[in-house]
Amino acid sequence: MFIHNKKLQYTVRVSEANPVLASLMLEQFGGPQGELAAAMRYFTQALAEEDPGRKDMLYDIATEELSHLEIIGSIVAMLNRGMKGELAEATQTEADLYRSLTQGGDSHTQAILYGGGPALTNSSGVPWTAAYIDTIGDPACDLRSNIAAEARAKIVYERLVNVTEDPGVKDALSFLMTREIAHQKSFEKALCSIEQNFPPGKLEGKRQFADLYVNTSQGSGDSDGPWNSGDEWKRLDDVVGQIPLDGGAGSATVKLTEMEAQDLTTFMRRMESHLDDGRRGDPAAHEPRGG
């Protein structure tokens, strides 16, 4: 059961209305790296989680993400508040009102369709979708995805901080950005607490291929690093000469029944290319001619 506390987790102080800035802020309201996507990702993971500790953590963070959705939505609403009254009461001339709504971003869509309220879209007006949720049901995999999601959200908040000079908005965004760091730390600690967290899943994989680095992009710029060299790596530079890696013929085969093979042969003969006559299969060659 959820209970809503009317106090925001962090105070929102907006210095002046700015519908264009509001449209940019929507990226963290209904965008792929936004707070709603994070809340739904962690909430659905919590429902399926079997480990009581991780379950509790996921519920805590999912619920906090909903509070962050409320903060960013409040910022959007405050930035749109001046335009909201102007549009509803038509206090400006038609030309001035039109200019204020079309000065940039997606502010005109927010004004006309949503009356200045925070819409569940990204900054380009694309509606939020559950396709943003990439949970796959394996804790070692999902925690890594969560870490990456928090890192991406942190970068988006940095960029939003950089596009506004409003001190109150900057302050609130900096708080939200910092909470992404805290969540990332929690997910990293939870991942490390799983003794067998790599590789994700149960199957270990084939060792000769798990430790193999295939140098497929060769030429100027080739580099060595811990990702492709050292005692744990076997490096393959002669890519063409060493394939197929399994030592087989490097072709694709299938066993067919006698009937399947006969049908396939009939099909291949009917669709065979006749290289000696390029017009044989040309539709124009069979068109009736007038005379």
Order of alpha helices (4+ residues) and beta strands (2+ residues): alpha-alpha-alpha-alpha-alpha-alpha-alpha-alpha-alpha-alpha-beta-beta-alpha-alpha
